[in-house]
Amino acid sequence: MTLPAAPAVASLQPSFSWASGLFRTVTTAAVTATLALGLAAAAPANAAEKNTSLFNADQKAEIGRLVRDYLLTHPEILVEVSQELEKRRKVEEEATRSKTLVDQKQQIFRSPYDFVLGKKDSDITIVEFFDYNCGWCKRALDEITKMTAADPNIRFVMKEFPIFGEHSQFAAKAALASKKQGKYWEFHQALMKERQVTKDNTLDIAKSVGLDVDALKREMENPLYDQVLAENTQVAQALGMQGTPAFIVDSKVNYGYVPANELTAMVAEIRKEGCKVC
């Protein structure tokens, strides 16, 4: 995070009499130091060290004692600093999300490797990042089905984002490879209905929906699918995703499960002005 560098305590140069100016110096220093506690990471370390030398050892010890006493008397300042840092963090994260959505627009909304539910010329796109072993993702399947049935003008992009280990990774690669046989959606639904997806039952499920398992296994060896999953993970991290599911509705990134009625409300709101990035 890049924040404006806070003035260090040592930047208060003792250009006045030590006896008469000490109290005003340390009072200002206390407030400044409090800010520095939260923002010190943004200030160059060598600059702080250089400026600190402006005070002698006794002066620094006295300032340190008074700053400590001030903070113990006014601990609410630390809360204010924490709140300000949190506010700035959110602003920066939002800026990063917005930039990622624009810079990675094609990969997020129009990747040729994702399965798309709905018409290609739909007026709005929703992207779901999911894992086959995510309980909330399984629950979201019904919501997706409801929405696409009720509104044929929504494109729903299925973005494989396996975060629950090797079994999820295996299932995601199998799902991507199943597109070759034109069975992705049937396979996807069947995987989502399975309570626990493993390497073994992934192939059993593939067979149950009519996939040629031997051909599927051969296709899964294509290194392209590892690359696709790596790119999906990179985008997800840039967007601040730390779990599944996550839904992108135009320029809005929603973390966690979102019911169909809330997604529908977002779509209606976005349609008033049109898509910004989708």
C-alpha positions in Angstrom: 0.0 0.0 0.0 1.4 3.5 -0.8 0.4 6.1 1.7 1.6 9.6 2.3 4.7 9.5 4.5 3.9 10.6 8.0 6.3 13.1 9.5 8.5 11.4 12.0 8.7 12.6 15.6 12.3 13.5 14.8 11.2 16.0 12.2 10.3 18.5 15.0 13.6 20.4 15.0 14.6 21.9 18.4 15.2 25.4 17.0 13.9 26.9 20.3 15.0 26.7 23.9 14.7 23.2 25.2 13.3 24.3 28.5 10.6 26.5 27.1 9.7 24.5 24.0 9.8 20.9 25.3 6.2 20.6 26.2 4.9 21.9 22.9 7.3 19.7 21.1 6.4 16.5 22.8 2.7 17.3 22.7 2.9 17.7 18.9 5.2 14.7 18.8 2.7 12.6 20.6 0.1 13.1 18.0 2.5 12.8 15.2 4.0 9.6 16.6 0.5 8.1 17.0 0.0 8.6 13.3 3.5 7.3 12.6 2.6 4.1 14.4 0.0 3.3 11.7 1.8 4.9 8.7 5.5 4.3 9.5 5.6 1.5 6.9 5.1 4.1 4.2 8.0 6.2 5.3 11.6 5.4 4.2 13.5 3.8 7.1 16.7 5.6 6.3 14.9 9.0 6.4 13.5 8.3 9.9 16.9 7.2 11.1 18.6 10.4 9.7 16.0 12.7 11.3 16.1 11.0 14.7 19.7 12.1 15.1 18.4 15.8 15.5 17.6 14.9 19.2 20.1 13.9 21.8 19.7 10.8 23.8 18.1 12.5 26.8 15.6 14.4 24.6 14.6 11.2 22.8 14.1 9.4 26.1 11.9 12.2 27.4 9.9 12.4 24.2 9.4 8.6 24.3 8.1 8.8 27.9 5.7 11.7 27.2 4.4 10.0 24.0 3.7 6.8 25.9 1.9 8.7 28.7 -0.1 10.7 26.1 -1.2 7.5 24.3 -2.1 5.8 27.5 -4.2 8.9 28.4 -5.7 9.2 24.9 -5.9 5.6 23.5 -8.8 6.7 21.3 -6.2 8.2 18.9 -5.0 4.7 18.0 -8.6 3.8 17.1 -8.8 6.8 14.9 -5.5 5.9 13.2 -6.7 2.3 12.7 -10.0 3.5 11.2 -8.2 5.9 8.8 -5.9 3.2 7.7 -8.8 0.8 7.1 -10.6 3.5 5.0 -7.5 4.1 2.9 -7.0 0.3 2.5 -10.6 0.0 1.2 -10.1 2.8 -1.3 -6.9 1.3 -2.6 -8.5 -2.2 -2.9 -11.4 -0.7 -4.8 -9.0 1.0 -7.2 -7.1 -2.2 -7.7 -10.4 -4.1 -8.4 -11.6 -1.5 -10.9 -8.2 -1.5 -12.7 -8.2 -5.3 -12.8 -11.7 -5.5 -14.2 -10.7 -3.1 -17.0 -7.2 -4.5 -17.7 -8.4 -8.2 -17.6 -11.8 -7.6 -19.1 -11.3 -10.1 -21.9 -10.0 -12.8 -19.7 -12.8 -12.3 -17.1 -15.8 -11.9 -19.3 -14.9 -13.4 -22.7 -12.3 -16.2 -22.1 -12.8 -18.9 -24.7 -12.1 -21.6 -22.1 -15.0 -20.8 -19.8 -18.4 -22.3 -20.2 -21.1 -19.7 -20.9 -24.7 -20.3 -20.0 -27.1 -18.1 -22.0 -27.0 -16.2 -25.2 -23.8 -14.7 -26.6 -25.5 -11.4 -27.4 -27.1 -11.0 -23.9 -27.0 -7.4 -22.6 -25.4 -8.3 -19.2 -22.9 -10.8 -18.0 -22.5 -12.4 -14.5 -19.3 -14.3 -13.7 -19.1 -16.9 -11.0 -15.8 -18.1 -9.5 -16.5 -21.5 -7.9 -15.1 -24.7 -6.5 -16.8 -28.1 -6.8 -16.2 -28.8 -3.1 -17.7 -25.5 -1.9 -21.0 -26.0 -0.2 -22.2 -22.5 -1.0 -21.3 -22.9 -4.6 -23.5 -26.0 -4.7 -26.3 -24.0 -3.2 -25.8 -21.3 -5.8 -26.4 -23.7 -8.7 -30.2 -23.5 -8.1 -30.0 -19.7 -8.0 -28.1 -19.6 -11.3 -30.6 -22.0 -12.9 -33.5 -19.8 -11.7 -32.0 -16.6 -13.1 -31.1 -17.9 -16.5 -34.6 -19.5 -16.9 -36.3 -16.3 -15.9 -34.1 -13.9 -17.8 -32.6 -15.3 -21.1 -30.7 -12.0 -21.6 -28.2 -12.8 -19.0 -24.9 -14.5 -19.9 -23.6 -16.6 -17.0 -19.8 -17.3 -17.2 -18.6 -20.3 -15.1 -15.1 -19.6 -13.9 -13.2 -22.6 -12.5 -11.4 -21.5 -9.3 -10.4 -24.7 -7.3 -9.2 -23.7 -3.9 -9.9 -26.8 -1.8 -7.0 -28.9 -2.8 -6.0 -31.6 -5.3 -9.5 -33.2 -5.7 -11.0 -29.8 -6.6 -8.1 -29.1 -8.9 -8.7 -32.5 -10.6 -12.4 -31.9 -11.0 -11.9 -28.4 -12.4 -9.5 -29.7 -15.1 -11.9 -32.5 -15.9 -14.7 -30.0 -16.3 -12.7 -27.8 -18.6 -11.6 -30.8 -20.7 -15.3 -32.0 -20.9 -16.1 -29.0 -23.2 -14.3 -30.9 -25.9 -17.1 -33.5 -25.8 -19.9 -30.9 -25.5 -20.9 -32.2 -22.0 -19.7 -29.4 -19.7 -23.1 -28.2 -18.3 -24.4 -31.7 -17.6 -21.1 -32.6 -16.0 -21.0 -29.4 -14.0 -24.4 -29.9 -12.6 -23.7 -33.5 -11.7 -20.4 -32.5 -9.9 -22.2 -29.8 -8.0 -24.9 -32.3 -6.8 -22.2 -34.6 -5.3 -21.6 -33.9 -1.6 -17.8 -34.5 -1.8 -16.0 -34.5 -5.1 -12.8 -36.7 -5.3 -10.5 -37.8 -8.1 -12.2 -41.2 -8.2 -15.8 -40.1 -8.2 -15.1 -37.3 -10.7 -14.5 -39.9 -13.3 -17.5 -42.0 -12.2 -19.7 -38.9 -12.6 -18.2 -38.2 -16.0 -19.1 -41.6 -17.1 -22.7 -41.3 -15.7 -23.3 -38.2 -17.8 -22.1 -39.8 -21.0 -18.6 -38.7 -21.3 -15.9 -40.9 -22.8 -13.7 -41.2 -19.7 -10.6 -42.4 -21.6 -10.8 -39.5 -24.0 -11.5 -37.1 -21.1 -8.4 -38.3 -19.3 -6.3 -37.8 -22.4 -7.6 -34.3 -22.9 -6.9 -33.5 -19.2 -3.2 -34.0 -19.9 -3.2 -30.8 -22.1 -1.1 -28.3 -20.1 -3.4 -25.6 -21.4 -5.9 -26.4 -18.5 -3.2 -25.8 -15.9 -2.5 -22.5 -17.4 -6.2 -21.5 -17.5 -6.6 -22.4 -13.8 -3.4 -20.5 -12.9 -4.8 -17.4 -14.8 -8.1 -17.7 -13.0 -6.4 -17.8 -9.7 -4.2 -14.8 -10.6 -7.3 -12.7 -11.5 -9.2 -13.8 -8.4 -6.4 -12.7 -6.2 -6.1 -9.4 -7.9 -9.8 -8.9 -7.3 -9.4 -9.7 -3.6 -11.1 -13.0 -3.6 -10.2 -15.2 -0.7 -12.9 -17.8 -1.0 -15.8 -19.1 -3.1 -18.3 -18.4 -4.4 -17.7 -14.9 -5.8 -19.8 -13.2 -8.3 -18.9 -10.4 -10.7 -21.9 -8.4 -12.0 -20.4 -5.9 -14.4 -18.1 -3.7 -12.3 -19.3 -5.0 -8.9 -17.4 -7.8 -7.2 -19.5 -9.7 -4.7 -17.8 -12.1 -2.2 -19.7 -15.1 -1.0 -23.1 -16.5 -1.7 -25.6 -14.2 -3.3 -29.3 -15.2 -3.6 -31.0 -15.0 -6.9 -33.2 -12.1 -5.9 -30.2 -10.0 -4.9 -28.4 -10.8 -8.2 -31.6 -9.9 -10.1 -31.7 -6.5 -8.3 -28.1 -5.8 -9.2 -28.8 -6.7 -12.8 -31.8 -4.4 -12.9 -29.7 -1.5 -11.5 -26.9 -2.0 -13.9 -29.3 -2.1 -16.9 -30.5 1.4 -16.1 -27.1 2.8 -17.3 -25.8 -0.1 -19.2 -22.7 -2.3 -18.6 -19.4 -0.5 -17.9 -17.1 -3.4 -18.4 -19.2 -6.6 -19.1 
